[in-house]
Amino acid sequence: MKKLRIIIWLGLINLILCSCEDIIIKPADSNQNMEDFEATWNRVNNVYPFLNFKKINWDSIYTEYLPRVEAAQGDEFYIVLGDLLAELKDGHVYYKIPGGSEVYPYYPARHFKDRHAYSPFIVRTYFNKELNVTASKSAEYEILPENIGYVFLSDFHENYLFNEFPGIMEYLKNTKGLIIDIRQKRGGSSLNIDAVVSRFITLPLEWPKIHILGEIIDIDPIQPKNPTYTNPVVVLINGSTFSAGEWTTEIMKQLSNATVIGDTTGGGGGTGSDQGNAKSKFKLPSGKIISTTTGYFERYDGQLVEWNGVPPDIRVEQTEEDIKNGRDKQLEYAIDLLK
């Protein structure tokens, strides 16, 4: 088995929306477009792990898209490339515009259902003081009037939580219960997942199984880090909880003092490595960048997280209408449970 540092990518950042006026039509460059199309098709065919699981006939898709590639002129090829990658129905897959941001051509349906069913502004109305914000702005935290700790994690990237989560837990260590809010969570690094969950375990804990390029990857168990928080914990999730947020949720579900509340997560179980052919980013002949899943992680029950997501222990549905009415029913349920 191989030992690799696993990266769980950013998933579901804001999609760049381009109007027709924004697309610059240039003279046809069919050779370059064809080279990029061939390279994209081959890259997915060689490394993408979910073609069989999703019942995607990648050969048929090649035949379907070939005439569109041949007809595309200039930047019209981006539309074709985006549609091609959207066929994978994978919230981790994107292409990158030169000089611009990543474009994610697919969003899971559960994300659309829940993206406005949460509001940080409504959450703040449950506190009688301003929330603390970390230097990286990756987390907000405070203590509710009932002496219940609360921390919202918005970013698992870089080494933010590795550096900042110990200070958060020092601040919240004397609370009688703790709410970890990872609704609206995107992707990030396993380093930061470890930084969080290691504060709630008392014995080493194995990671869920991780597969990269068809092989199970050997990762050292998560080790407890002192001080360990052993009081009751609630993890809040919804359909916009994705990728690293789902991995964190699945691990926390294994703990006897943790309860997961909310709705099933978005279903982004893909992952990649920072080494060799397992890297997610791939440069096309023209210099354009695409990024595809090269591996995946499972739930502890052996089911894929991809598409399936991670279900809560207690389902509490919340709608955009609840938020408009100034209520966060999922947060209220968590507070009542911990009280």
N, C-alpha and C positions, 0 to 999 in steps of 0.2 A: 504494500500500500504506500501511497505517496503522502508526504506531509507538505501541505501548501498553506500559505496565508490566504484565507478566504475573504473575498470582497463581496458585500451585498450592495448592489448599486443603488444610486439615486433612482427612485421610480416615481413617475407621475408628477413631475414638475410642470409648471405652466406651459401649455402648448402654445407655440407661436402660430398665430393665425395670420395668414397672408391673403390680402385681397387680390383680385385680378390685376389691379394696377401695380401691385408690388412685384409681380413676376416679370422679370426681364427676359423677353424672347430674343434669343440670339440665333445666329445661323446654325443649322443642324450640324451636330457633331456625332453622327451615328456610330462611328468607330469607338469613340471614347465612351459613349453611353452603353454600347454593347459590351465593352470590356468591363465596365462597372456592373452592369446587370449580370454578366456571367460570373464575376467575382463574388457578388452578393449571393447569387443562387448557390454557388459552390460552397461558400462559407457556411451558409445555413445548412446545406445538405450534409456537410462534414462534421459540424460540431453541435448543432441544435438538438437538445435531448428530448423534445416533446412532440416530434412529428407523428410518431405512432400513437402516443397518448391522446393527442388532439385530433387524430384521424385526418391529418393534412396530407393530401396527395401533392407533394412538392413537384413531381414531374409534370402533372397536369397544369400546375400553376405556371411553370416555365412556358409551356405552350400557349397559355392564355395571355401572358404578359409580353411575349416576344413581339407581336405586332405593335403594341403600344410603345415599346422601347424604340423600335425602328422608326416610328413616326414622331417621337418626341424631339423638340427643338430646344436647345439651350436649357434654360432653367425649368422648362416643362418636365424635364426628367426627374426633378425632385418630387413632383406629384406622383409620377409612376413609381418611384422608389419608395415613397411613403405608403402608397397603396399595397405594394408588394410586401413590405415589412408588416403592415397591418394584418395580413393574412395569417400571421403567427398568433395573433390575439394574445400578445404578451406585453404587459406593462413595463417590462424592463428594456424592451427593444427600442432603439432610436437611431436616427441619422443626424449628422451634424452639418450645419451650413457653415461654409468657410467664413470665419470672422463673426459667426453668430453662435447661438445657443443650440442645445440638443432639441430635436423635434421628436416627440413621442406620438406615433400615429395611432396608438390604441390605449384606451382607458377601460378598466373593468367596469361592468354594469353596477356592481355594488358601490364603487367609488362615486358614480353619478348619483346613486340613490342617497348617499350619506354625506356628500361633500358640503351641503349647506345645512345638515342636521346637527351641526356643532358650531359653537361660536365662543372664542376666547373672551369676548366682551360679556357674554351672558355668564360664563364661568366666574368672572371677577365679581359679579354682583353677590355671590355667596360668601364673600370675604368682607371683613370690616377694616381691611388695610390693603395697601398696594402689594402686589406680588413682587418678590425678588426676581431679578433676571440675571443670569450668569453673563460673564464677560463676552462669551461667544454668542450669546442670545439663543443658545440651543436648548435652554431649559428655563422654566419659571416655577417658583415654588413658594409656599407659605403654609401657615397653620390656620385651619378653619376654627371658628369659635368653639367647636366641640372638642378641641385639642386633637383634631385629626389632621395629619400631614397631607400635603398635596404637592405633586410635582408633575408638570407637563413637559414631556420630552418631544422636542420638535426636530432634532437633528442627531443622527448617529454617525456623522461624517468626521473626517480628520481624526483628532484625538481629543475632541471636546469633552465628552463625558468621561473619558479616562482621566482627564485632569480635573474636571469640575464636579463629578458626582460624589466623590468623598466629602467635599465641603457641604453639598446639599444634605447628605445623610447625617452629617454632624449637626446641622441646624435642626433636622427633623427627628433626631434619635429618641427624644423623650415623649413623642406623641403616642397615643394609645392605639392608633391605627394609621394606615398610610394608603393614599390613593395615588396610583401611577397612571397618568392619563397619556395614552399614546394613540388617541384618535387623531386622524389626519397625519399619521406618521409615514414618512417616506423611507428611503433606503439608507445604507451606511455600511459600517465596518463591523466585523465580528469582534474586534478589539473593544468597541464601545458597548456591544451587547454584554460581553464578559464583565465590563466595568460596572454594569447595572446589576445583573442577576447574581453576581458573586457576593453582593451585600445582603442577600436574602437566603443563602444556603448555609447549612452547618456541616455538610459533608460534600466531598467531591461529587460532581454531577456530570454525566456523559452528555455530550451534545447530541442532538438528533442526527441521524445519518445524513452525510453530505456526499454527493456524487459529482465528480468532475471528469468530463470526457469518458464516461462509462465506468469509472473506477471509484470505489469508496475511499474517501480520504481519511487519513488518520489524524485526529486532532486531540491534543491532550485534554483531559476533563477540566471542567471549570472548577477552580479551587475557591473555597470560602475566603473572603477578605474581612478582616475585623475593622470596625465593629460590625457584627452581624445583626440585622434587624429581624426580630423573631415575633413581633406583634402582628396582628392580622393585617393583610394587605389586599387591596382591591386593584385590579388592572382594568382600565376602561378601554374598550376597543369599538371600532365600527367598520363599515365597508371601505373607508379610506385608510385604515391601518394596513400597511403594505410592507413587504420585503423584510427589512431588519426589524420593523415593528412586529411582524408576524412571528419571526424567529424568537424575539424576546417574549412574546405572548405564550408561545408553545412551551418554552422552557419554564416560565413562571407558573404555568398550569400544573406542573409536576410537584409543586411545593404544597405541603399540607396546610400552610397558613395563608395561602393565596387563593383568591376567587376572581375569576374573570367575568366581567359584566359588560353588556352592550349587545353588539350584533356581529355576525360573522365577518371576518376580515376580507380584504380585497382579493386574495388569491395570487400573490406574487412570489412563487416559490423558487424562482430561478436565481442562480448565483454564478460567480466566475472566480478566477484566480488572477494573480498579478504575474504569472509566469507562463512563458512559452505560448503554445497554441491554445491554452486555456484562458488567455486574456480575453476579456469581453470586447474591447475595442479592436477594430480591424480597419486598416487603411485600404481603400479601393485604388485601382490604378491611376485614377484622376487626382487622388489626394483627398477625396471625400472620406469621411469617417462613418462607419456604422458600428453599432454595438449590439451584440446578441448574447443570449444566455448560452453558457457552455457547460453548466452543471445545475444541480438542484438540491434542495434539502427536503427531507420528509418530516412528517409529524412522528411523534413517538409511537403512534399506532400503526405506522407503516404507510399511511395514506400520503399522497402528494399534497403539498401546500398549494402548488400551482392550480389555479381555477377553484380548488376546493376551499381554500382559506382555512382559518382556524376558528372553530365555533366557540362561543362563550360558555361558561358554566351556567350562567343565568342570563337568559335573553331578555333584554329590555330595549324595545324598539323606540326610536326617537325620530321625529320628523322635522322638516323645515318649519312646519306650522308651529311646533312646540317652541322652537327658537324664536320665531316671530312673536310668540306670546310671552317671551321672557323666561322660559323654563328649560332647564337641563334635567330631564327625568332620569337619565343614566347617572349623572352626578348625585342627584337626590337619593337615588336608590343606594348608591355606594355609601353615602353619609349615613343613612338610616341603618344600613347593615353594620357599619362599624360602631355606631352609637350603642 
